[in-house]
Amino acid sequence: MTTEKRRREFDLVLWGATGFTGQLVAHYLADHPEISTVEWAIAGRNEDKLSALRDELGEQFAALPILIGDALDRESLDTIAARTRVICTTCGPYARYGSNLVAACVEAGTDYCDINGEPPWVREMIDAHHDEAAQRGVRIVHCCGFDSIPSDLGTYLLQSEAISRFGKPCHEVRCLVWKLRGGVSGGTAASAADVIAQSTRDKKTRRVLADPYGLNPRGERSGPDSPFQRRPRRDPLIDAWTGPFIMAAVNEKIVRRSNALLDYRYGKAFRYSEASHLGKGLPAVLRATAMSAGVGLFGAAMALRPSRALLQRLVLPSPGEGPTEETIEGGHFTLRHFGAGTDADGRNFEISTTISADKDPGYGATALMLGESALCLALDDEAGALDGGSLTPATALGDPFVKRLRSAGMTLDVD
């Protein structure tokens, strides 16, 4: 870390702090055992809302600094970015409100993390900023929530253990959603609607979404994988039926980018895919068929402007809305990674991991994961394998981040 960066006024700024997820992250940071060692601030557009949030955090944060800016005002973001070592942001949809902040962070030499699930926008940010960020040692870390930390860190952990135990990585990893309960916020719904709407009118967006390697570095966008699973499938690795997992469209691309950025630590022929585990027998077949049909119908409805508007008005939550505290605390998720490989002596091996949390995946657990990502960037020098560029959680945060998540109460076990 440069001397200039060490001397900045703040270690960490939370941007978009008054949004639904932003408030959860603010409370998570305020309750964190390390927060007394961190100079931090909350930031956004509305000073009154920020002041009200500061009051909610308690008397000990009565002097917590408030920074005012606008996502569409680049000059205000330049000023904020220059005052801090790390910015973490919950302000989406990112294709609408995120680009100026990434540019400001790269120019200021400020590390950055977000919770976006918008692959076309990530591709745009990679093309615009990766090279300069890598040269300047700036870590731009996308997808630091349920999209895509469990997928990315689970694969990283599994492959590290496979190399340690067997001398070689797994040539195939299958991530299955074992259990999942949670709610949806208006911000998440708006991001999904924006991506789908953009894909209907923009050929480049459709290419990124359809390409399994759409987020890989230039010249590295090929491999053995197909687009994410859309139909029922009997999985040979676990002898059970699976259905589509809608977040696979984001997560799979992030895992493949990690492999490429790590100089193909998982292998050039590495295969990775995700799905929902639905069990065995006829009931599982019926569940998988119903899930596949539901995902297909939802995607088709969101692709058409009239039906998309109807869903947004009558079904999906509005921006600023989200699940209740009871839903958040009662939610949970468990993802399991199953890997298969061949060791140096030609013997086949299998290995698995379990990644879980006892909180709503998109909100309670995502607040935890983003908060720990920001603290890892701020406090754990040289945490990951790479120290600059448009990175992934695994490549930017690495082993220290695995330890952080475990200390925060998440399960990351190698079975």
Secondary structure, 3 states (H helix, E strand, C coil): CCHHHHCCCEEEEEECCCCHHHHHHHHHHHCCCCHHHCCEEEEECCHHHHHHHHHHHCHHHCCCCEEECCCCCHHHHHHHHCCEEEEEECCCCHHHHCHHHHHHHHHHCCEEEECCCCHHHHHHHHHHHHHHHHHHCCEEECCCECCEHHHHHHHHHHHHHHHHHHCCCCCEEEEEEEEEECCCCHHHHHHHHHHHHHHHHCHHHHHHHHCCCCCCCCCCCCCCCCCCCCCCEEECCCCEEEECCCCHHHHHHHHHHHHHHCCCCCCCCCEEEEEEEEECHHHHHHHHHHHHHHHHHHHHHHHCHHHHHHHHHHCCCCCCCCCCHHHHHHCEEEEEEEEEEECCCCCEEEEEEEEEECCCCCCHHHHHHHHHHHHHHHHCCCCCCCCCEEECHHHHHHHHHHHHHHHCCCEEEEC
